[in-house]
Amino acid sequence: MMRKVLLVDDDPAVREALAQTLELADYEPVSTGSFVAAKDHIRRDFAGVIVSDIRMPGRDGFHLLTYARDIDPELPVILLTGEGDIPMAVQAMGKGAFDFLEKPCAADDLVSVLKRAFAARDEILDQRKQKRELEKGDPAARMLFGLSDQAEALRARVRTVAATKAEVLIKGPTGSGISKVAEVVHLISANGQGAFVKRPASGLSSQELIQSCEDAAGGSLFLDEISAMPTATQYAALDIMEKGSLARIIAGSTADLEKLSADGQFNADLFYRLDVMRVRIPSLAERPEDIPVLFRQYVDQAAEQAGLTAPDVSSEHLAALMAQDWPGNARSLMSAAMRFVLGMPEEAAKAADQGLNEQMASVERSLLIAALGRHNGKASEAAKALKLPRKTFYDKLARHQIRPEDYRR
């Protein structure tokens, strides 16, 4: 593929000589005699490089440089200077020019600068391409991490289920991320642009269920831990589904609904209605090879939340994590990642043995302490950084017996 060079010079003789040099070096010159003629070629997706004279009548090379940088700050612009224009060229470098050459420039010098400029341009365009591919990738690829066969099967199943309009039942062990999978199902589905409403099924009344369906109209309603839904509401849910809900209903459960329905502890008709489209989330014990991928991801997330630089994770630490069973699954691993980021790597292994409430309390306490430490014990600033109302922040400090003054330097 020929490499395009946008060549801008008002002197026809100079322009022709430079074009010949470029052609001999296997570049494709796009020759123009002014900024006005050149500007239509300057686009963010231009895969080439610009070579422009500085001194031109009307809009000069400085104006072209400014215009190009407004279009794409990372588009290389090489400026050509006449005798005595070196200070001006240095000034242009300060304004973002890739490089400058003094006229008449030797062919080897021009080609050498172009090689560097195209290498930089290629790298930028490759990075943008990768970013676009990641962004256009479906939410299953962006949000459900893992390299194992089980992780790939989960993503495939989510895509299949999302393509239908039926109700969905998502099953998984404690801490496996049922709510997150439900959100991915919603985002991939035809109503992914609609609202995604989450409600705990425990204690949900029939009227509240109806209201929730209305709130999620045109989108999806996620009912968390549906096994705890009151009996009367279970009948209401079945009735809504049979009549046609305004929202797609996605249910989540860590309990064995099939056994509960067989034992008469859950509405069997509701179970069978939901079970048509089932998604099962594998435990971490079933896919230990995913632990390093997930842990690194959680470390990055925890570091961003805490406003810290993500520390390196050694292979030895990852091996130790993989050797554990992680009964709390992703939630436990998140807790371990937060502890690791906050400088307590020895606590990572202990996190696996804690109950969910203990883990959440430990993470919350760590975040509160980290915020106070970063803000020199100033509670109001720490609360603002954590996006918490001051009263809520102080209530949490009291619950964890944390005193702001202990973190003032």
TINU-227747 format. One record per atom (N, C-alpha, C): x, y, z; residue in three letters. Coordinates in steps of 0.2 Angstrom, whole numbers, plus 2048, in hexadecimal, padded with zeros to 3 digits. Example, Ala and Ser with C-alpha at 12.3 -4.5 7.8 and 13.67 -1.06 7.14 Angstrom:
<rs>
8427E4827Ala83E7EA827Ala8427F0827Ala8407F5823Ser8447FB824Ser840800827Ser
</rs>
This chain:
<rs>
8047FA800Met800800800Met804806800Met80380B7FBMet8078117FBMet805816801Met80A819803Arg80981D809Arg808824806Arg803827808Lys80182E806Lys80583380ALys807838806Val80A83E80AVal807844807Val80484880BLeu80084E809Leu806854808Leu807856802Leu80D85A801Leu80A861800Leu80C866804Val80986D803Val80F872802Val8108757FCAsp81587A7FBAsp81287F7F5Asp8138857F6Asp81088A7F1Asp81588A7EBAsp81B8887ECAsp8208887E6Asp8208827E2Asp81D8827DCPro81C87C7D7Pro8238787D6Pro82887C7D6Ala82F8787D4Ala8318747DAAla8308777E0Val8328737E7Val82D86E7E7Val82686F7E6Arg82186A7E7Arg8238647E2Arg8248657DCGlu8268607D7Glu82C85C7D9Glu83185F7DCAla83785C7DEAla8368577E4Ala83285A7E9Leu8318567EFLeu82C8507EDLeu8278517E8Ala82384C7E6Ala8278467E3Ala82C8487DFGln8308437DBGln83483F7E1Gln8378427E6Thr83A83F7EBThr83683A7EFThr83083C7F0Leu82B8387F3Leu8298327EFLeu8288327E9Glu82782D7E4Glu82C8287E4Glu83382A7E4Leu8388267E3Leu8398227EALeu8378257EFAla8378217F6Ala83181D7F7Ala82D81C7F2Asp8268187F2Asp82181B7F7Asp8218227F7Tyr81B8257FATyr8178287F5Tyr8118297F6Glu80C82C7F2Glu80A8337F3Glu80D8387F0Pro80C83F7F2Pro8068427EFPro8028467F4Val7FC8497F2Val7FE8517F2Val8008537ECSer80385A7ECSer7FD85F7EBSer7FE8647F0Thr7FA86A7F0Thr7FE8717F1Thr7FB8767EEGly7FF87C7EEGly7FD8817F4Gly7F88807F8Ser7F68847FDSer7F2880803Ser7F1884808Phe7ED88180EPhe7E688080BPhe7E3884807Val7DC883805Val7DC87D801Val7E187B7FDAla7E18757F9Ala7E286F7FDAla7E6870802Ala7E886A806Ala7E386880CAla7DF86D80ELys7DB86C814Lys7D6866813Lys7D386580DAsp7CE86080CAsp7D185980DAsp7D785980CHis7DB85280DHis7DC850814His7DC855819Ile7DE854820Ile7D8852823Ile7D884C825Arg7D2848829Arg7D584482EArg7D1843833Arg7D383F839Arg7D5838837Arg7D2835832Asp7D482E82FAsp7D982E82AAsp7DC834829Phe7E2834824Phe7E8830826Phe7E982B822Ala7EE826824Ala7F5829823Ala7F682F820Gly7FD83181EGly800836822Gly80483A81FVal80883F823Val80884581FVal80884B822Ile80885281FIle80F85481EIle811857819Val81885A818Val816861815Val817867819Ser81586D816Ser81A873817Ser81B877812Asp81F87D813Asp81C881819Asp82188581CIle81E88A821Ile81C89081EIle82089381AArg81E89A816Arg81A899810Arg81489B810Met81089A80AMet80B8A080BMet8098A3805Pro8058A9805Pro7FE8A7807Pro7FB8AB80BGly7F48AA80EGly7F58A6814Gly7F28A0814Arg7F289C81AArg7F989881AArg7FD89981FAsp80489681EAsp80488F822Asp80A88C823Gly80B886826Gly80988682DGly80A88B831Phe80788B838Phe80088B838Phe7FC88E833His7F588D833His7F3886831His7F788382DLeu7F587C82BLeu7F7877831Leu7FC879835Leu7FE87583ALeu7F8875840Leu7F687B841Thr7F087C846Thr7EA878843Thr7E887983DTyr7E287683ATyr7E386E83BTyr7E986B839Ala7EA864839Ala7E9862840Ala7EC865845Arg7EC86384CArg7E586384FArg7E186884CAsp7DA86884EAsp7D686284CAsp7D7860846Ile7D485A843Ile7D7854846Ile7DD853847Asp7E084E84AAsp7E785084EAsp7E7850854Pro7ED852857Pro7F384E856Pro7F2848854Glu7F7843853Glu7F984184CGlu7F6846847Leu7F8845840Leu7FF84983FLeu80484583DPro80B84883CPro80B84D837Pro80E853839Val80F859834Val81685A834Val81A85A82EIle82185B82EIle82186282AIle82486782DLeu82586D82ALeu82C86E826Leu82B872821Leu83187481DLeu83387B81ELeu83987C81FThr83B883821Thr84088681CThr84088C81BGly84588F817Gly84B89281BGly850894818Glu85589781CGlu85389D820Glu85589C826Gly8538A182BGly84D8A082FGly84A89A82DAsp843899830Asp844894836Asp84A892838Ile84B88D83DIle84788F844Ile848895846Pro84489784CPro83D89684CPro83A897846Met833896844Met83188F845Met83688B842Ala834884842Ala835881849Ala83988384DVal83A881854Val833883857Val831889856Gln82A88B859Gln825886857Gln825884850Ala82087F84EAla820879851Ala826876853Met827870856Met82387185DMet824876860Gly821877867Gly819877866Gly817879860Lys80F87985FLys80D87285CLys81186D85CGly80F86785AGly811864854Gly816867850Ala81886584AAla81C85E84BAla81C859847Phe820853848Phe827854847Phe829858842Asp83085A841Asp83185F83CAsp83786283APhe837867835Phe83E865831Phe83E86782BLeu844866827Leu84586D823Leu84C86E823Glu84E87581FGlu84E874818Glu84B878814Lys84B87880DLys85287B80ALys855878805Pro852871801Pro85586B806Pro850867807Cys85286180BCys85485B807Cys85985880AAla85C852806Ala85684C806Ala856848801Ala851843801Ala85283E806Ala85883C808Asp85983780EAsp85683A815Asp857841816Asp85484481CAsp84C84481CAsp849845816Leu842845815Leu83F83E817Leu842839813Val840832814Val84183081BVal84683281ESer847830825Ser84283382ASer840839829Val83B83C82DVal83483982CVal833838825Leu82D834824Leu82C82D827Leu83182A827Lys83182382ALys82F823831Lys832828835Arg83082983CArg82982B83CArg827830838Ala820833838Ala81B82D837Ala81C829832Phe817824830Phe81781E835Phe81D81D839Ala81D81883EAla81881B844Ala819821845Ala81582484BAla80D824848Ala80C826842Arg805826840Arg80281F840Arg80681A83EAsp80381383EAsp801811845Asp806813849Glu804810850Glu7FE814853Glu7FD81A852Ile7F781E854Ile7F181B851Ile7F181984ALeu7EB817847Leu7EA80F849Leu7EF80C84AAsp7EE80584DAsp7EA805854Asp7ED80A858Gln7EA80A85FGln7E280C85EGln7E181185AArg7DA813859Arg7D680D856Arg7D8809852Lys7D580484FLys7D37FF854Lys7D87FD859Gln7D77F885EGln7D27FB863Gln7D2802864Lys7CD805868Lys7C6804865Lys7C580585FArg7BF80585CArg7BC7FE85CArg7C17F985BGlu7BE7F285BGlu7BC7F0862Glu7C07F2867Leu7BD7F186ELeu7B77F486FLeu7B67FA86DGlu7B07FE86EGlu7AA7FB86BGlu7AB7F9864Lys7A57F6861Lys7A47EF862Lys7A97EC866Gly7A87E5868Gly7A27E586DGly79E7DF86DAsp7987DF871Asp7997DF878Asp7957E187CPro7967E1884Pro7987DB887Pro7967D5884Ala7997CF886Ala7A07CF886Ala7A37D1881Ala7AB7D1880Ala7AE7D6885Ala7AA7DC886Arg7AD7E1889Arg7AD7E0891Arg7A77DD893Met7A67DD89AMet7A67D689EMet7A67D189ALeu7A77CA89DLeu7AE7C789BLeu7B27C78A0Phe7B97C689FPhe7BB7BF8A0Phe7C07BC89DGly7C37B689DGly7C57B3897Gly7CA7AE897Leu7CC7AB891Leu7CB7A4890Leu7C87A1896Ser7C679A896Ser7C0798891Ser7C0791890Asp7BA78F88CAsp7B479188FAsp7B3790896Gln7AD79289AGln7AB799899Gln7B079E899Ala7AF7A5898Ala7AC7A6891Ala7AF7A388CGlu7AD7A4885Glu7A67A1884Glu7A579B887Ala79E798887Ala79979D88AAla79B7A0890Leu7967A5893Leu7947AB88FLeu79A7AD88BArg7987B3887Arg7947B1881Arg7957AB87EAla7917A8879Ala78A7A787BAla7897A5881Arg7827A3883Arg77E7AA885Arg7827AF887Val77F7B5889Val77D7B9882Val7817B887DArg77F7BB876Arg7797B7873Arg7797B1874Thr7737AD872Thr76C7AF875Thr76D7AF87CVal7677B1880Val7647B887EVal7697BC87EAla7687C387DAla7647C5876Ala7657C0871Ala7627C186BAla75B7C086BAla7587BC870Thr7517BA870Thr74D7C0874Thr7477BF875Lys7437C4879Lys7407C187FLys7427BA880Ala73F7B7886Ala7427B988CAla73F7B7892Glu7427B8898Glu7487B4899Glu74C7B689EVal7537B389FVal7547B18A6Val7577AC8A8Leu7597AA8AELeu7607A98AFLeu7647AD8B3Ile76B7AD8B3Ile76D7AA8BAIle7707A48BALys7727A08C0Lys77A7A18C1Lys77C7A18C7Gly7837A18C8Gly7847A18D0Gly78A79F8D2Pro78C79F8D9Pro78C7A68DCPro78C7A68E2Thr78D7AC8E6Thr7937B08E3Thr7927B78E2Gly7977BB8E0Gly79A7BA8D9Gly7967B78D5Ser7987B58CESer7977BB8C9Ser7937C08CBGly7927C58C6Gly78B7C48C2Gly7867C28C5Ile7807C18C2Ile77D7C78BFIle77D7CC8C3Ser77A7D38C1Ser77E7D68BBSer7847D58BBLys7887D78B5Lys7877D38AFLys7867CD8AFVal7847C98AAVal77D7CB8A7Val7787CC8ACAla7727CF8AAAla7727D58A6Ala7767DA8A8Glu7777E08A5Glu77A7DF89EGlu77E7DA89DVal7817D9896Val77C7D6892Val7787D1894Val7727CF891Val76E7D588EVal76C7D9893His7687DF891His76B7E388BHis7727E588CLeu7757E9887Leu7767E6880Leu7767E0880Ile7777DC879Ile7707DC876Ile76B7DC87ASer7647DA877Ser7617E0873Ser75C7DF870Ala7597E486CAla7567EA86FAla7557E9876Asn7537EE87AAsn7597F187EAsn75F7F087CGly7657F2880Gly7657FA881Gly7627FE87DGln76280587DGln75D807883Gln758803885Gly75480488AGly757804891Gly752805896Ala75580589DAla7567FE89FAla75B7FE8A4Phe75D7F88A7Phe75C7F98AFPhe7567F68B1Val7547F78B8Val7557F18BCVal7597F28C2Lys75A7EC8C6Lys7567ED8CDLys7537E78CFArg74F7E78D5Arg7517E18D8Arg7527E18DFPro7527DB8E3Pro74B7D88E4Pro74B7D18E2Ala7457CE8E2Ala7427CD8E9Ala7477CD8EESer7457CC8F5Ser7407D18F8Ser73A7D08FAGly7367D58FDGly7327D98F8Gly7337D78F1Leu7307DB8ECLeu7297D98EBLeu7247DF8ECSer71D7DD8ECSer71B7DD8E5Ser7157DA8E4Ser7127DA8DDSer7117E18DASer70F7E68DEGln70E7EC8DBGln7157EF8D9Gln71A7EE8DDGlu7217F18DCGlu7247ED8D6Glu7227E78D5Leu7247E38CFLeu7217E78C8Leu71B7E88C9Ile7177EB8C3Ile71A7F28C2Ile71C7F68C7Gln71F7FD8C6Gln7267FC8C3Gln72A7F78C5Ser7307F68C3Ser7307F48BBSer72B7F08B9Cys72A7EF8B2Cys7297F58AECys7257F98B1Glu7238008ADGlu72A8048ADGlu72E8048B2Asp7348088B3Asp7398068ADAsp7397FF8ACAla73D7FC8A7Ala73A7FB8A0Ala7347FE89FAla7317FD899Ala7367FF893Ala7367FA88EGly73A7FB888Gly7417F9889Gly7437F7890Gly7497F5891Gly7497EE895Gly74D7ED89ASer74D7E789ESer74C7E88A5Ser7497E38A9Leu7487E38B0Leu74C7DD8B3Leu7517DF8B7Phe7557D98BAPhe7537D88C1Phe7507D28C3Leu74E7D08C9Leu7537CC8CDLeu7577CF8D1Asp75C7CC8D4Asp75A7C78DAAsp75D7C18DAGlu75C7BB8DEGlu7547BA8DFGlu7527B88D9Ile74A7B78D8Ile7487B18DDIle74C7AD8DFSer74A7A88E4Ser7477AB8EASer7497B18ECAla7467B48F2Ala7407B88F1Ala73D7B88EBMet7377BC8E9Met7317B98EDMet72D7BD8F0Pro7277BB8F4Pro7237B78EFPro71F7B28F2Thr71B7AE8EEThr7167B28EAThr7127B78EDAla70D7BA8E9Ala7107BE8E3Ala7167C08E4Thr71A7C48DFThr71C7BF8D9Thr71D7B98DBGln71F7B48D6Gln7197B38D1Gln7137B38D4Tyr70D7B28D0Tyr70C7B88CCTyr70D7BE8CEAla70D7C48CBAla7127C48C5Ala7187C28C6Ala71D7C28C1Ala71B7BD8BBAla7197B78BDLeu7167B28B8Leu7117B58B4Leu70C7B98B7Asp7067BC8B3Asp7097C18AFAsp70E7C58B1Ile7107CB8ADIle7147C88A7Ile7187C28A8Met71B7BF8A2Met7167BC89DMet7117B989FGlu70C7B689BGlu7087BB897Glu7077C189ALys7037C6897Lys7087CA892Lys70E7CA893Gly7137CE88FGly7157D4893Gly71B7D4895Ser71E7D9899Ser7207DF895Ser7207E5898Leu7237EB894Leu72A7EB894Leu72D7E7898Ala7347E6899Ala7367DF898Ala73C7DE896Arg73F7D7896Arg7417D589DArg73F7D08A0Ile7417CE8A7Ile7467C98A7Ile74B7CB8AAIle7517C78ABIle7527C58B3Ile7527BF8B5Ala7527BD8BCAla7597BA8BDAla75B7BB8C3Gly7627B88C6Gly7617B48CCGly7657AF8CDSer7647AB8D3Ser76B7A78D4Ser76D7A78DAThr7727A38DDThr76F79C8DFThr76979C8E0Ala7667968E3Ala7647918DEAla76278B8DFAsp7607868DBAsp7597868DAAsp75678A8D5Leu74F78B8D4Leu74C7858D2Leu74F7808CFGlu74C77A8CDGlu74A7768D3Glu74F7768D8Lys74D7728DELys7487758E2Lys74977C8E2Leu7447808E6Leu73D77F8E4Leu73C77F8DDSer73577E8DASer7337778DBSer7387728DBAla73676B8DCAla73376A8E3Ala73676E8E8Asp73576D8EFAsp72F7728F1Asp72C7758ECGly7267798EDGly7287808F0Gly72E7828F0Gln7307888F3Gln73178E8EEGln73078C8E8Phe7307918E2Phe72B7908DDPhe7277948DAAsn7227938D5Asn72578F8CFAsn7237898CEAla7267858C9Ala7247888C2Ala71E78B8C1Asp71D78D8BBAsp7217938B9Asp7237978BELeu72779D8BDLeu72E79B8BBLeu7307958BFPhe7377938BEPhe7387908B6Phe73378C8B4Tyr73378A8ADTyr73378F8A8Tyr72F7948AAArg72E79A8A5Arg73579D8A4Arg73979E8AALeu73F7A28AALeu74579D8A7Leu7447978A8Asp74A7928A7Asp74A79189FAsp74679389BVal747792894Val74D795891Val74F79B894Met75579E892Met75A79F898Met75E79A899Arg76279A89FArg76979B89DArg76C79F8A2Val7737A18A1Val77779F8A8Val77C79B8A7Arg77F7988ADArg78679B8ADArg78879E8B3Ile78F7A18B4Ile79379C8B7Ile79979A8B4Pro79D7968B8Pro7A17998BEPro7A27958C3Ser7A67978C8Ser7AD7988C6Ser7B179C8CALeu7B879D8C9Leu7BC7968CALeu7B97928CEAla7BC78B8CFAla7BC7878C9Ala7B77888C5Glu7B77858BEGlu7BB7888B9Glu7BE78E8BAArg7C27918B5Arg7C77958B8Arg7CC7918BCPro7D17958BFPro7D67998BAPro7D67978B4Glu7DB79A8AFGlu7D87A18AEGlu7D27A38B0Asp7CF7AA8AFAsp7D17AE8B4Asp7D37AB8BAIle7D57B08C0Ile7DA7B58BFIle7E07B48BBPro7E47B98BAPro7E17BF8B6Pro7DD7BD8B1Val7DA7C28ACVal7D67C68B0Val7D17C38B4Leu7CD7C78B9Leu7D07CB8BELeu7D57C88C1Phe7D87CC8C6Phe7DC7D28C4Phe7DF7D18BEArg7E27D78BBArg7DD7DD8BAArg7D87DA8B7Gln7D27DF8B5Gln7D07E38BCGln7CE7DF8C1Tyr7CC7E28C7Tyr7D17E68CATyr7D77E48CAVal7DD7E98CCVal7DD7F08C9Val7DC7F08C2Asp7DB7F68BFAsp7D57FA8C1Asp7D07F78C2Gln7C97FA8C4Gln7CA7FD8CBGln7CD7F98CFAla7CE7FB8D6Ala7D38018D7Ala7D88018D3Ala7DD8068D3Ala7D980D8D0Ala7D580C8CBGlu7D28128C9Glu7CD8158CEGlu7C98108D1Gln7C58128D6Gln7C88168DCGln7CE8138DEAla7D18168E4Ala7D681C8E2Ala7D781D8DCGly7DB8238D9Gly7E28218DAGly7E481B8D9Leu7EB8198DALeu7ED8168D4Leu7F48158D3Thr7F78128CEThr7F780A8CFThr7F48078CAAla7F47FF8CAAla7FB7FC8CBAla7FC7F88D0Pro8027F58D1Pro8037EF8CDPro8097ED8CCAsp80A7E78C8Asp8087E18CBAsp8067DC8C8Val8047D58CBVal8097D08C9Val80C7CD8CESer8117C88CCSer80E7C28CASer8127BD8C6Ser80F7B78C4Ser80E7B28CBSer8137B48D0Glu8127B08D6Glu80B7B18D9Glu80A7B78D9His8037B98DDHis7FD7B68D9His7FE7B78D2Leu7F87B48CELeu7F87AC8CFLeu7FD7A98D0Ala7FD7A28D1Ala7FA7A08D8Ala7FB7A48DDAla7F87A38E3Ala7F17A48E3Ala7EF7A98DFLeu7E77AA8DFLeu7E47A58DBLeu7E77A28D6Met7E479C8D2Met7E47968D6Met7E87958DBAla7E878F8DFAla7E278F8E4Ala7DE7958E5Gln7D97958EAGln7D27938E6Gln7CD7928EAAsp7C77908E8Asp7C27968E6Asp7C379B8EATrp7BF7A18E9Trp7B77A08E9Trp7B579D8EFPro7AE79C8F0Pro7AA7A28EFPro7AD7A88F0Gly7A97AF8EEGly7AA7B18E7Gly7AD7AD8E3Asn7AE7AE8DCAsn7B07B68DAAsn7AD7B98D5Ala7B07BF8D3Ala7B07C48D9Ala7AB7C48DDArg7AA7C98E2Arg7B07C88E7Arg7B27C28E9Ser7B87C18EDSer7BE7C48E9Ser7BF7C28E3Leu7C57C48DFLeu7C57CC8DFLeu7C07CF8DEMet7C07D78DEMet7C27D98E5Met7C07D68EASer7C27D88F1Ser7CA7D78F2Ser7CC7D28EFAla7D37D08EFAla7D77D68EBAla7D47D78E5Ala7D87DC8E1Ala7D87E38E5Ala7D37E58E8Met7D37EB8ECMet7D87EB8F1Met7D87E68F5Arg7DD7E68FAArg7E47E68F7Arg7E57E38F1Phe7EC7E38EEPhe7EE7EA8ECPhe7E97EE8E9Val7EA7F48E7Val7EC7F98EDVal7E87F88F3Leu7E97FC8F9Leu7EF7FA8FDLeu7F47F68FAGly7FA7F48FDGly7F97EE902Gly7F47EA902Met7F37E5906Met7F37DE903Met7F97DC8FFPro7F87D68FBPro7F87D08FFPro7FA7D0905Glu7FA7CA90AGlu7F37C990CGlu7EE7CE90BGlu7E77CD90CGlu7E37CA906Glu7E77C9900Ala7E37C78FBAla7E17BF8FCAla7E57BB8FFAla7E37B4900Ala7DD7B4905Ala7DE7B890ALys7D87B890FLys7D27BA90CLys7D17BE907Ala7CB7C0905Ala7C77BA902Ala7CA7B5900Ala7C67AF8FDAla7C27AC903Ala7C57AC909Asp7C17A990FAsp7BC7AD912Asp7BB7B3910Gln7B77B7913Gln7B07B7910Gln7AB7B8914Gly7A47B8912Gly7A37BE90EGly79D7BF90ALeu79C7C4905Leu79C7CB909Leu7987CB90FAsn7977D1913Asn79E7D3916Asn7A27CF918Glu7A97D091BGlu7AD7D4915Glu7AC7D190FGln7B17D390AGln7AE7DA908Gln7A87DB907Met7A57E2905Met7A77E790BMet7A77E5911Ala7A87EA917Ala7B07EB916Ala7B47E6915Ser7BB7E8915Ser7BD7EC90FSer7BA7EB909Val7BB7EF904Val7B97F7905Val7B37F7908Glu7B17FE909Glu7B580290EGlu7B77FE913Arg7BC801918Arg7C2803915Arg7C57FF911Ser7CB80090DSer7CB807909Ser7C5807905Leu7C480D901Leu7C3813905Leu7C081390BLeu7BF81990FLeu7C681B912Leu7CA816914Ile7D1818917Ile7D581B911Ile7D581890BAla7D981A905Ala7D7821904Ala7D0823904Ala7CE82A902Ala7D082F907Ala7D082D90DLeu7D2832913Leu7DA833912Leu7DD82D911Gly7E582E910Gly7E783390AGly7E3832904Arg7E58368FFArg7E383D900Arg7DE83F904His7DC846905His7DE84890CHis7E384590FAsn7E6848915Asn7E184891BAsn7DD84391BGly7D8843921Gly7D2847920Gly7D184B91BLys7CC85091ALys7C684C918Lys7C184B91CAla7BB84791BAla7B7849915Ala7B6850915Ser7B2853910Ser7B4851909Ser7BB852908Glu7BE851902Glu7BE849900Glu7BF845905Ala7BF83E904Ala7B883C902Ala7B383E905Ala7AC83D903Ala7AA83F8FCAla7AD8458FALys7AC8478F3Lys7AF8438EELys7B58408F0Ala7B983C8EBAla7B58358EAAla7B28338F0Leu7AE82D8EFLeu7A782D8EDLeu7A58348ECLys79F8358E9Lys7998338EELys79B8358F5Leu7968338FALeu7938398FDLeu78D8398FFPro78B83F903Pro78F83F90APro79084590DArg794845913Arg791841918Arg78A842919Lys78883E91FLys78983691ELys788834918Thr78982D916Thr79082B918Thr79582F916Phe79C82E917Phe79D82E91EPhe79B832922Tyr79C832929Tyr79982C92DTyr79382A92AAsp79082492DAsp79481E92CAsp79781E926Lys79C818924Lys7A2818929Lys7A581E92ALeu7AB81F92ELeu7A981C935Leu7A381E937Ala7A181C93EAla7A181493EAla79E812939Arg79C80A939Arg7A3806939Arg7A8809936His7AE806935His7B380893BHis7B180D93FGln7B580F944Gln7BC813941Gln7BB81793CIle7C081A939Ile7C082293BIle7C682493DArg7C682B93FArg7CA82F93AArg7C7834937Pro7CB838932Pro7D283B934Pro7D283D93BGlu7D884093DGlu7DE83B93DGlu7DD83593DAsp7E283093DAsp7E6830936Asp7E3833931Tyr7E683392BTyr7E883A928Tyr7E983E92DArg7EC84592CArg7F384592CArg7F6848927Arg7FE848928Arg80084E92AArg
</rs>
